[in-house]
Structure formats: structure tokens, C-alpha cells
Amino acid sequence: MAEEAERETKVLDLSGNFVRGVTLPPVFKEEYRPDLIKRAVLAMQSHRLQPKGPNPLSGRNTSAESWGTGRGLARVPRIKSGRRAARAPQTVGGRRAHPPKMVKVLARKINKKERRKAIRSAIAATIDTDLVRSRGHKFGDAVELPIVVEDSLASLEKTAEIEEFLKSISVLDDVLRAKERKVRAGRGNAGG
């Protein structure tokens, strides 16, 4: 199998000018596998789920007992002090027929090698301009992915300086797009 040529990218200064070239690490050569990425994301998201279910005695903690036959009434359990039905799923205040169970396993599993390959694949996908654009990101046509910047970026302290830098490398529109995105808690993404 022929060895692929090392891919280089530009290192930019705070003005957005080319400073030098740098060789990208081998992780950027990984094959893009959206199926694996999706499985890994769903597995990680499932680990946030918390088990839920009612108290095991919900709707059963009552003195209700069936009256048996011979009274012209249904054989549902009835409370001792009257004729009101209880405990049965079809009665008011009765137990749920099939409630959510605490013992249900909500976490999905993924193999360690698959998860690692999915992470490498997701990192490698970030250099594909068309793929990144198709996800809704906005950046200039001259932008070459990945964007690598000098260490002096960490010395910027004012928001205006950061904004000026983002404008100089043509990615400010993407930051503003991310800022506009709003999902109302518990309401879903209504309208957009």
C-alpha cells in the first residue's frame, strides 16, 4: 500500500497572515465513518439518562380485597370500609399496568476500538471543507481547514481584539451564527 503524502497546513498570525507551514498529525488521514460517529455519540448521550419508575408499592398499598362471587358485582378488589374498587390497573388510584421499571438498562455500549475510531474519524472530518459547510458552518471561501494559529492568540484579553482576529480569518460569521442559535429548555427547537 502506497504511503500517503504528509499533509501540511498554514499557521496564521493574529492578522490572519501566513507565517509558516506545519505538518498535520496522522489522525487527519483517518477515513470518515458517519455510522461509527453516530453510534459513539448515541452511546455517550445515553450515559446521561437516569433510571426512573414508581415506588414498587404504588397503588398496591391498600386494604382492598375482592368480595368474591354472588353479589352481582365485578370481582375487582374493593376497599374494606366501602365498595370502592382499588389496586387493580383499571380502577381509580390503582396501580399502573406497565409502569417504567427502574431496572431497565438505558445505557448503550460501544466497543472501545470502535469508540476510538469514531473519535479519530470525527477529528479527520473537520478538514473536509464541504462536509463542514454542509453542517451549517459559515466561513470565507479562502479559509483552509484546519485553522491553526500562533500561540500569541492566548495573550489576547479583550473581546474586541478576539473579534478583530476572527474577522481577519473570516470566521466571525460562524461565531455569530452559533450565538443566535437558541433552543428553549423543554420546548424543543421550535421554528428553527
N, CA and C of each residue as an Amber inpcrd file, in Angstrom:
protein
   576
   0.8510000  -1.1840000   0.0000000   0.0000000   0.0000000   0.0000000
   0.8880000   1.2370000   0.0000000   0.6510000   2.1610000  -0.9240000
   1.4850000   3.3610000  -1.0360000   1.2270000   4.2900000   0.1420000
   2.3000000   4.8500000   0.6900000   2.1970000   5.7800000   1.8190000
   1.6830000   7.1240000   1.3000000   0.6570000   7.6640000   1.9660000
   0.1030000   8.9540000   1.5540000   1.0890000  10.0620000   1.8760000
   1.0820000  11.1010000   1.0450000   1.9610000  12.2450000   1.2840000
   1.5050000  12.9770000   2.5430000   2.4790000  13.4960000   3.2880000
   2.1600000  14.2510000   4.5060000   1.4100000  15.5130000   4.1230000
   0.3100000  15.7730000   4.8080000  -0.4810000  16.9530000   4.5070000
  -0.0190000  18.1060000   5.3750000   0.1460000  19.2630000   4.7660000
   0.5660000  20.4500000   5.5070000  -0.5780000  21.4450000   5.5590000
  -0.5280000  22.3140000   6.5620000  -1.4910000  23.3940000   6.6730000
  -0.7610000  24.6500000   7.0890000  -1.4250000  25.7970000   6.9180000
  -0.8110000  27.0860000   7.2320000  -0.9660000  27.4080000   8.7100000
   0.0570000  28.0610000   9.2510000  -0.0360000  28.6350000  10.5970000
  -0.2210000  30.1350000  10.3950000  -1.2810000  30.6920000  11.0090000
  -1.6060000  32.1090000  10.8320000  -1.1970000  32.9130000  12.0530000
  -0.8900000  34.2120000  11.8210000  -0.6350000  35.1000000  12.9560000
  -1.9350000  35.8160000  13.3120000  -1.8690000  36.7700000  14.2340000
  -3.0890000  37.4460000  14.7090000  -3.7240000  38.3380000  13.6460000
  -2.9810000  38.6490000  12.5790000  -3.5410000  39.4600000  11.4910000
  -4.1440000  38.5830000  10.4020000  -4.0230000  37.2600000  10.5470000
  -4.5570000  36.3410000   9.5470000  -3.5840000  36.0840000   8.4180000
  -2.3060000  36.4850000   8.5930000  -1.2870000  36.2880000   7.5590000
  -0.5540000  34.9610000   7.7690000  -0.0890000  34.3850000   6.6380000
   0.6590000  33.1280000   6.6760000   2.0110000  33.3440000   7.3600000
   2.3570000  32.4700000   8.3040000   3.6400000  32.5700000   9.0000000
   4.5620000  31.4420000   8.5470000   4.0670000  30.2060000   8.6480000
   4.8530000  29.0410000   8.2500000   3.8940000  27.8710000   8.0010000
   4.4180000  26.7970000   7.4600000   3.6280000  25.5910000   7.2650000
   3.9050000  24.6040000   8.3890000   2.9270000  23.7560000   8.6810000
   3.1020000  22.7340000   9.7080000   2.4580000  21.4370000   9.2030000
   3.1200000  20.3230000   9.5020000   2.6040000  19.0140000   9.0810000
   1.4980000  18.5720000  10.0330000   0.3990000  18.1180000   9.4700000
  -0.7180000  17.6580000  10.2940000  -0.4320000  16.2700000  10.8560000
  -0.9130000  15.9790000  12.0540000  -0.7100000  14.6450000  12.6220000
  -1.4760000  13.5750000  11.8310000  -1.0860000  12.3120000  11.9920000
  -1.7080000  11.2320000  11.1960000  -3.2100000  11.0470000  11.4400000
  -3.7370000  11.5730000  12.5480000  -5.1660000  11.3910000  12.8350000
  -6.0340000  11.9980000  11.7300000  -5.5190000  13.0080000  11.0170000
  -6.3010000  13.6630000   9.9620000  -6.3930000  12.8160000   8.6850000
  -5.6720000  11.6880000   8.6310000  -5.7600000  10.7980000   7.4690000
  -6.8350000   9.7330000   7.6440000  -7.4470000   9.6820000   8.8040000
  -8.4510000   8.6470000   9.1130000  -9.6450000   8.7290000   8.1560000
 -10.2350000   7.5870000   7.8600000 -11.4110000   7.5060000   6.9870000
 -12.6270000   8.1050000   7.7020000 -13.4830000   8.8180000   6.9580000
 -14.7000000   9.4130000   7.5360000 -15.7770000   8.3420000   7.6410000
 -16.2200000   8.0440000   8.8680000 -17.2240000   6.9970000   9.1170000
 -18.4120000   7.5850000   9.8910000 -19.3970000   8.1630000   9.2050000
 -20.5350000   8.7620000   9.9130000 -21.3350000   7.7540000  10.7210000
 -21.3560000   6.4890000  10.2820000 -22.0990000   5.4630000  11.0230000
 -21.4820000   5.2350000  12.4020000 -20.1600000   5.1620000  12.4580000
 -19.4790000   4.9620000  13.7470000 -19.6160000   6.1870000  14.6460000
 -19.5060000   7.3650000  14.0340000 -19.6190000   8.6050000  14.8170000
 -20.9920000   8.6730000  15.4730000 -22.0370000   8.3340000  14.7180000
 -23.3910000   8.3780000  15.2650000 -23.5590000   7.3890000  16.4170000
 -23.0340000   6.1770000  16.2410000 -23.1370000   5.1760000  17.3180000
 -22.4390000   5.6450000  18.5810000 -21.2580000   6.2350000  18.4160000
 -20.4900000   6.6910000  19.5760000 -21.2050000   7.8370000  20.2820000
 -21.7730000   8.7510000  19.5120000 -22.4930000   9.8940000  20.1100000
 -23.7250000   9.4020000  20.8650000 -24.4930000   8.4860000  20.2660000
 -25.6830000   7.9640000  20.9410000 -25.3170000   7.2160000  22.2170000
 -24.1950000   6.4850000  22.1900000 -23.7460000   5.7710000  23.3840000
 -23.3800000   6.7570000  24.4880000 -22.6600000   7.8320000  24.1230000
 -22.2740000   8.8280000  25.1330000 -23.4910000   9.5730000  25.6740000
 -24.4420000   9.8980000  24.7910000 -25.6430000  10.6050000  25.2450000
 -26.4820000   9.7250000  26.1640000 -26.4950000   8.4040000  25.9140000
 -27.3130000   7.5080000  26.7290000 -26.7910000   7.4100000  28.1620000
 -25.5220000   7.7420000  28.3740000 -24.9590000   7.6720000  29.7230000
 -25.4650000   8.8050000  30.6090000 -26.1100000   9.8180000  30.0120000
 -26.6820000  10.9090000  30.8050000 -28.0710000  10.5600000  31.3320000
 -28.7010000   9.5320000  30.7670000 -30.0610000   9.1890000  31.1590000
 -30.0870000   8.6030000  32.5660000 -31.1060000   8.9690000  33.3310000
 -31.2450000   8.4480000  34.6820000 -32.4530000   7.5270000  34.7380000
 -32.3260000   6.3920000  35.4370000 -33.4700000   5.4800000  35.5280000
 -34.6170000   6.1200000  36.2900000 -35.8410000   5.8070000  35.8940000
 -36.9960000   6.3470000  36.6100000 -38.0830000   5.2900000  36.6700000
 -38.9190000   5.3880000  37.6740000 -40.0150000   4.4450000  37.8320000
 -40.7050000   4.7130000  39.1470000 -41.9240000   4.2330000  39.2990000
 -42.6680000   4.4870000  40.5320000 -42.1730000   3.6010000  41.6810000
 -42.6250000   3.9200000  42.8590000 -42.4040000   3.0570000  44.0200000
 -43.0420000   1.6990000  43.7040000 -42.3550000   0.5960000  43.9810000
 -42.9380000  -0.7170000  43.6680000 -44.2920000  -0.9630000  44.3310000
 -44.5970000  -0.2830000  45.4310000 -45.8850000  -0.4770000  46.1090000
 -46.9500000   0.5370000  45.6910000 -46.6370000   1.4020000  44.7110000
 -47.6130000   2.4030000  44.2750000 -48.9090000   1.7280000  43.8360000
 -50.0380000   2.1750000  44.3940000 -51.3470000   1.6500000  44.0330000
 -51.6860000   0.3160000  44.6610000 -50.7290000  -0.2960000  45.3720000
 -50.9990000  -1.5940000  45.9950000 -51.1000000  -1.4770000  47.5090000
 -50.6840000  -0.3480000  48.0480000 -50.6310000  -0.1660000  49.4990000
 -52.0330000   0.1400000  50.0180000 -52.9060000  -0.8510000  49.9990000
 -54.3170000  -0.6460000  50.3520000 -54.8740000  -1.9210000  50.9710000
 -56.0070000  -1.7770000  51.6340000 -56.6410000  -2.9380000  52.2800000
 -57.5930000  -3.6690000  51.3380000 -57.5970000  -3.2970000  50.0490000
 -58.5860000  -3.8310000  49.1080000 -58.4870000  -5.3470000  48.9410000
 -59.6630000  -5.9810000  48.9290000 -59.7630000  -7.4170000  48.7190000
 -61.0410000  -7.6980000  47.9280000 -61.0090000  -8.6970000  47.0830000
 -62.1940000  -8.9980000  46.2910000 -63.3080000  -9.5590000  47.1950000
 -64.5650000  -9.2230000  46.8690000 -65.7010000  -9.7540000  47.6300000
 -66.0530000 -11.1620000  47.1630000 -65.4960000 -11.5500000  46.0530000
 -65.8160000 -12.8750000  45.5210000 -67.0740000 -12.8340000  44.6700000
 -67.6900000 -13.9960000  44.4750000 -68.8800000 -14.0810000  43.6140000
 -70.1510000 -14.0140000  44.4520000 -71.2840000 -13.8920000  43.7690000
 -72.5750000 -13.9810000  44.4410000 -73.1810000 -12.6530000  44.8220000
 -72.5800000 -11.5390000  44.4650000 -73.1550000 -10.2370000  44.8190000
 -73.5600000  -9.4420000  43.5850000 -73.4020000 -10.0080000  42.4190000
 -73.7780000  -9.3040000  41.1940000 -72.8280000  -8.1750000  40.8340000
 -71.5900000  -8.2390000  41.3280000 -70.5970000  -7.1970000  41.0490000
 -69.3170000  -7.8330000  40.4970000 -68.5220000  -7.0010000  39.8420000
 -67.2370000  -7.4760000  39.3200000 -66.3320000  -7.9220000  40.4630000
 -65.4220000  -8.8320000  40.1580000 -64.5560000  -9.3820000  41.2070000
 -63.2910000  -8.5500000  41.4230000 -63.3630000  -7.2200000  41.2250000
 -62.1840000  -6.3770000  41.4660000 -61.9710000  -6.2130000  42.9640000
 -60.7510000  -5.9970000  43.4060000 -60.5100000  -5.7510000  44.8350000
 -61.2200000  -4.4790000  45.2780000 -61.8880000  -4.5560000  46.4500000
 -62.6120000  -3.3890000  46.9810000 -62.0950000  -3.0490000  48.3630000
 -62.0430000  -1.7320000  48.6380000 -61.5490000  -1.2510000  49.9250000
 -62.4650000  -1.7570000  51.0380000 -61.8990000  -2.1380000  52.1920000
 -62.6520000  -2.7460000  53.3000000 -63.7840000  -1.8740000  53.8140000
 -63.5430000  -0.5470000  53.8670000 -64.5330000   0.3280000  54.5080000
 -65.6650000   0.7590000  53.5760000 -65.7280000   0.2580000  52.3520000
 -66.7990000   0.6780000  51.4400000 -66.8650000  -0.2670000  50.2620000
 -67.4180000   0.2160000  49.1450000 -67.4810000  -0.6540000  47.9720000
 -66.6280000  -0.1290000  46.8250000 -65.8030000   0.9110000  47.1110000
 -64.9490000   1.4770000  46.0710000 -63.8470000   0.4970000  45.6700000
 -63.6490000   0.3280000  44.3440000 -62.6130000  -0.5790000  43.8390000
 -61.2440000   0.0750000  43.9610000 -60.2170000  -0.7200000  44.1520000
 -58.8460000  -0.2130000  44.2640000 -57.8710000  -1.2880000  43.8120000
 -56.6050000  -0.9620000  43.7990000 -55.4900000  -1.8520000  43.4890000
 -55.4190000  -2.2890000  42.0160000 -56.4900000  -2.6210000  41.3880000
 -56.4660000  -3.1100000  40.0060000 -56.1020000  -1.9750000  39.0380000
 -55.4240000  -2.2800000  37.9320000 -54.9940000  -1.2330000  36.9950000
 -56.1360000  -0.3950000  36.4260000 -57.3270000  -0.9950000  36.2570000
 -58.4250000  -0.2480000  35.6280000 -59.2040000   0.6180000  36.6130000
 -58.8060000   0.6590000  37.8770000 -59.5420000   1.4260000  38.8780000
 -58.8450000   2.7440000  39.1910000 -59.6180000   3.7190000  39.6740000
 -59.0560000   4.9980000  40.0820000 -58.1600000   4.7660000  41.2880000
 -56.9240000   5.2800000  41.2370000 -55.9980000   5.0850000  42.3510000
 -55.3220000   3.7370000  42.3460000 -55.5980000   2.9210000  41.3210000
 -54.9830000   1.5970000  41.2410000 -53.5760000   1.6780000  40.6880000
 -52.9100000   0.5220000  40.6470000 -51.5510000   0.5090000  40.1420000
 -51.5270000   0.7140000  38.6310000 -50.3890000   1.1330000  38.1110000
 -50.2190000   1.2220000  36.6620000 -50.0530000  -0.1930000  36.1190000
 -50.5830000  -0.4560000  34.9280000 -50.4740000  -1.7900000  34.3440000
 -49.0290000  -2.1160000  33.9780000 -48.3620000  -1.2040000  33.2750000
 -46.9830000  -1.4370000  32.8480000 -46.1620000  -0.1650000  33.0660000
 -45.8060000   0.1260000  34.3090000 -45.0620000   1.3620000  34.5740000
 -43.6150000   1.2430000  34.1130000 -42.8990000   2.3840000  33.9710000
 -41.4710000   2.2980000  33.6640000 -40.7410000   1.6010000  34.8040000
 -39.7970000   0.7520000  34.4770000 -39.0970000  -0.0240000  35.5060000
 -37.7310000   0.5920000  35.7970000 -37.3490000   0.6020000  37.0610000
 -36.0370000   1.1140000  37.4570000 -34.9160000   0.2240000  36.9200000
 -35.2030000  -1.0490000  36.7150000 -34.1570000  -1.9930000  36.3270000
 -33.8340000  -1.9540000  34.8320000 -34.5880000  -1.1690000  34.0560000
 -34.3320000  -1.0960000  32.6240000 -32.9450000  -0.5000000  32.3770000
 -32.1640000  -1.1320000  31.5000000 -30.8200000  -0.6510000  31.1900000
 -30.9290000   0.3870000  30.0760000 -30.5970000   1.6370000  30.4050000
 -30.7360000   2.7300000  29.4470000 -29.4310000   3.0120000  28.6970000
 -28.3000000   2.6580000  29.2990000 -27.0000000   2.9820000  28.7050000
 -26.6980000   2.0390000  27.5490000 -26.3140000   2.6290000  26.4180000
 -25.8880000   1.8230000  25.2740000 -24.3880000   1.6310000  25.3470000
 -23.9300000   0.5080000  24.8510000 -22.4990000   0.2200000  24.8830000
 -21.9220000   0.3140000  23.4770000 -20.6240000   0.6280000  23.4350000
 -19.8990000   0.6170000  22.1650000 -18.5080000   0.0730000  22.4650000
 -17.9680000  -0.7090000  21.5500000 -16.6400000  -1.2710000  21.7590000
 -15.5970000  -0.1630000  21.8580000 -14.5640000  -0.4300000  22.6570000
 -13.5220000   0.5750000  22.8970000 -12.8330000   0.9820000  21.5860000
 -12.5120000  -0.0090000  20.7450000 -11.8280000   0.2900000  19.4790000
 -12.7330000   1.0880000  18.5440000 -14.0330000   0.7430000  18.5410000
 -14.9810000   1.4780000  17.6950000 -15.1090000   2.9240000  18.1560000
 -15.1660000   3.1180000  19.4800000 -15.2980000   4.4760000  20.0160000
 -14.0700000   5.3100000  19.6560000 -12.8880000   4.7110000  19.8010000
 -11.6570000   5.4370000  19.4670000 -11.5910000   5.7590000  17.9750000
 -12.0230000   4.8120000  17.1460000 -12.0250000   5.0530000  15.6900000
 -13.0330000   6.1580000  15.3470000 -14.1730000   6.1670000  16.0350000
 -15.1860000   7.2060000  15.7970000 -14.6270000   8.5850000  16.1390000
 -13.8860000   8.6900000  17.2440000 -13.2950000   9.9750000  17.6360000
 -12.2680000  10.4210000  16.5990000 -11.4120000   9.4880000  16.1610000
 -10.4190000   9.8290000  15.1350000 -11.0990000  10.2430000  13.8320000
 -12.1760000   9.5380000  13.4780000 -12.9140000   9.8450000  12.2520000
 -13.5480000  11.2300000  12.3240000 -14.0900000  11.5800000  13.4960000
 -14.7140000  12.9010000  13.6690000 -13.6730000  14.0140000  13.5680000
 -12.4900000  13.7650000  14.1410000 -11.4130000  14.7620000  14.0470000
 -10.9800000  14.9270000  12.5900000 -10.8360000  13.8130000  11.8730000
 -10.4180000  13.8560000  10.4690000 -11.4530000  14.5650000   9.6010000
 -12.7340000  14.4590000   9.9640000 -13.8060000  15.0830000   9.1720000
 -13.7410000  16.6030000   9.2310000 -13.0660000  17.1610000  10.2370000
 -13.0320000  18.6240000  10.3890000 -12.1820000  19.3140000   9.3270000
 -11.4080000  18.5700000   8.5240000 -10.6110000  19.2230000   7.4800000
 -11.3110000  19.1990000   6.1220000 -12.4630000  18.5490000   6.0440000
 -13.2240000  18.4940000   4.7860000 -14.1370000  19.7180000   4.7080000
 -13.7640000  20.6870000   3.8830000 -14.4880000  21.9640000   3.7950000
 -15.9550000  21.7750000   3.4420000 -16.2420000  20.9300000   2.4450000
 -17.6360000  20.7240000   2.0170000 -18.4670000  20.1100000   3.1360000
 -17.8890000  19.1590000   3.8540000 -18.5860000  18.4930000   4.9480000
 -18.8930000  19.4770000   6.0830000 -17.9110000  20.3020000   6.4140000
 -18.0900000  21.2890000   7.4900000 -19.1530000  22.3060000   7.0930000
 -19.1300000  22.7360000   5.8130000 -20.1440000  23.6950000   5.3340000
 -21.5410000  23.0760000   5.3640000 -21.6200000  21.7850000   5.0160000
 -22.9290000  21.1270000   4.9800000 -23.5510000  21.0270000   6.3740000
 -22.7290000  21.1440000   7.4250000 -23.2330000  21.1250000   8.8000000
 -23.7560000  22.4930000   9.2250000 -23.6530000  23.4890000   8.3180000
 -24.2160000  24.8060000   8.6140000 -23.2010000  25.8490000   9.0390000
 -21.9220000  25.5030000   9.0760000 -20.9020000  26.4760000   9.4830000
 -20.6580000  27.4810000   8.3720000 -20.3900000  28.7370000   8.7670000
 -20.1610000  29.8080000   7.7990000 -18.7310000  30.3000000   7.9310000
 -18.0010000  30.2940000   6.8130000 -16.6520000  30.8520000   6.7880000
 -16.3160000  31.2070000   5.3550000 -15.3210000  32.0730000   5.1820000
 -14.9520000  32.5680000   3.8620000 -14.4440000  31.4810000   2.9420000
 -14.4880000  31.7620000   1.6200000 -14.0470000  30.7900000   0.6190000
 -12.5430000  30.5400000   0.6860000 -11.7790000  31.5470000   1.1480000
 -10.3210000  31.4280000   1.1920000  -9.8300000  30.6630000   2.4230000
 -10.7430000  30.3330000   3.3330000 -10.3430000  29.6580000   4.5720000
  -9.9320000  28.2230000   4.2730000  -8.7630000  27.8430000   4.8030000
  -8.2550000  26.4870000   4.6320000  -8.3520000  25.7790000   5.9800000
  -9.0380000  24.6420000   5.9910000  -9.2090000  23.8980000   7.2450000
  -8.1240000  22.8470000   7.3860000  -7.6560000  22.5400000   8.5860000
  -7.9950000  23.1740000   9.8540000  -7.2850000  24.5190000  10.0080000
  -7.8700000  25.3940000  10.8300000  -7.2790000  26.7060000  11.0730000
  -6.3070000  26.5660000  12.2400000  -5.0440000  26.8300000  11.9750000
  -4.0050000  26.7480000  13.0060000  -3.4550000  28.1530000  13.2180000
  -3.3760000  28.5650000  14.4990000  -2.9740000  29.9340000  14.8330000
  -1.7740000  29.8890000  15.7650000  -0.9660000  30.9340000  15.7130000
   0.1930000  31.0650000  16.5980000  -0.2440000  31.0740000  18.0680000
   0.7010000  30.7540000  18.9660000   0.4250000  30.7480000  20.4050000
   0.0740000  32.1260000  20.9450000   0.4290000  33.1850000  20.2230000
   0.1650000  34.5420000  20.7030000  -1.3390000  34.8230000  20.8300000
  -2.1870000  33.9690000  20.2490000  -3.6380000  34.1250000  20.3860000
  -4.0610000  34.0730000  21.8560000  -3.3660000  33.2510000  22.6520000
  -3.7000000  33.1040000  24.0720000  -3.4560000  34.3840000  24.8600000
  -2.6360000  35.2890000  24.3240000  -2.3210000  36.5300000  25.0560000
  -3.4100000  37.5950000  24.8910000  -4.3380000  37.4100000  23.9350000
  -5.4190000  38.3850000  23.7510000  -6.3520000  38.3700000  24.9520000
  -6.6960000  39.5660000  25.4550000  -7.5300000  39.6520000  26.6550000
  -8.8740000  40.3200000  26.4030000  -8.9400000  41.2070000  25.4350000
 -10.1790000  41.9560000  25.2000000 -11.0270000  41.2780000  24.1240000
 -12.3300000  41.3370000  24.3160000 -13.2590000  40.7320000  23.3590000
 -13.1230000  41.3870000  21.9900000 -12.8960000  42.6950000  21.9640000
 -12.7570000  43.4160000  20.6950000 -11.5580000  42.8980000  19.9110000
 -10.4690000  42.5510000  20.6220000  -9.2740000  42.0100000  19.9510000
  -9.5810000  40.6360000  19.3440000 -10.2960000  39.8100000  20.1020000
 -10.6790000  38.4830000  19.6020000 -11.5880000  38.6310000  18.3790000
 -12.5300000  39.5590000  18.4720000 -13.4670000  39.7840000  17.3650000
 -12.7160000  40.2270000  16.1130000 -11.7430000  41.1150000  16.3000000
 -10.9340000  41.5980000  15.1780000 -10.1500000  40.4390000  14.5410000
  -9.6170000  39.5630000  15.3820000  -8.8720000  38.3980000  14.8810000
  -9.7910000  37.4650000  14.0930000 -10.9880000  37.1670000  14.6550000
 -11.9300000  36.2770000  13.9710000 -12.3650000  36.8580000  12.6280000
 -12.5070000  38.2010000  12.5750000 -12.8730000  38.8620000  11.3300000
 -11.7380000  38.7210000  10.3100000 -10.4850000  38.8230000  10.7900000
  -9.3330000  38.7630000   9.8790000  -9.1700000  37.3700000   9.2510000
  -9.6280000  36.3220000   9.9420000  -9.5170000  34.9680000   9.3500000
 -10.8530000  34.4870000   8.7640000 -11.8380000  35.3800000   8.6760000
 -13.1350000  35.1260000   8.0070000 -13.9850000  34.0510000   8.6770000
 -13.9900000  33.9980000  10.0100000 -14.8580000  33.0390000  10.6980000
 -15.7970000  33.7190000  11.7040000 -15.8360000  35.0320000  11.7210000
 -16.7030000  35.7480000  12.6670000 -18.1770000  35.4120000  12.4210000
 -18.5680000  35.2370000  11.1490000 -19.9650000  34.9020000  10.8260000
 -20.3960000  33.6020000  11.5000000 -19.4750000  32.6330000  11.5810000
 -19.8090000  31.3550000  12.2050000 -20.0060000  31.5030000  13.7040000
 -19.2200000  32.3600000  14.3330000 -19.3720000  32.5980000  15.7770000
 -20.7170000  33.2760000  16.0470000 -21.0840000  34.2510000  15.2120000
 -22.3770000  34.9400000  15.3750000 -23.5340000  33.9840000  15.1180000
 -23.3710000  33.0650000  14.1600000 -24.4030000  32.0560000  13.8780000
 -24.6200000  31.1700000  15.1070000 -23.5340000  30.7770000  15.7580000
 -23.6380000  29.9280000  16.9500000 -24.3000000  30.6870000  18.0940000
 -24.0450000  31.9950000  18.1600000 -24.6250000  32.8120000  19.2290000
 -26.1420000  32.9310000  19.0640000 -26.6210000  33.0330000  17.8240000
 -28.0580000  33.2000000  17.5580000 -28.8630000  31.9500000  17.8840000
 -28.2270000  30.7940000  17.7810000 -28.9350000  29.5370000  17.9550000
 -29.5370000  29.4510000  19.3450000 -30.8300000  29.1930000  19.4080000
 -31.4930000  29.1530000  20.6960000 -32.4590000  27.9650000  20.7560000
 -32.2990000  27.1310000  21.7660000 -33.2190000  26.0230000  21.9890000
 -33.8320000  26.2420000  23.3490000 -35.1390000  26.4290000  23.3910000
 -35.8080000  26.6670000  24.6740000 -35.8910000  25.3650000  25.4530000
 -35.4740000  25.4340000  26.7040000 -35.4430000  24.2450000  27.5330000
 -36.8300000  23.6330000  27.6450000 -36.9500000  22.3610000  27.3040000
 -38.2250000  21.6560000  27.4200000 -39.2090000  21.9730000  26.3220000
 -38.8430000  22.8500000  25.3850000 -39.7640000  23.2330000  24.3040000
 -39.3160000  22.7100000  22.9550000 -38.1440000  22.1270000  22.8740000
 -37.6390000  21.6910000  21.5910000 -37.1560000  22.8680000  20.7710000
 -36.7690000  22.5950000  19.5580000 -36.2170000  23.6480000  18.7120000
 -37.3110000  24.1730000  17.7970000 -38.3020000  24.8440000  18.3660000
 -39.4490000  25.3260000  17.5950000 -39.0240000  26.4360000  16.6500000
 -39.3020000  26.2460000  15.3880000 -39.0800000  27.3000000  14.4160000
 -37.6560000  27.3810000  13.8940000 -36.7920000  26.4490000  14.2760000
 -35.5930000  26.6330000  13.6200000 -34.3450000  26.0610000  13.8750000
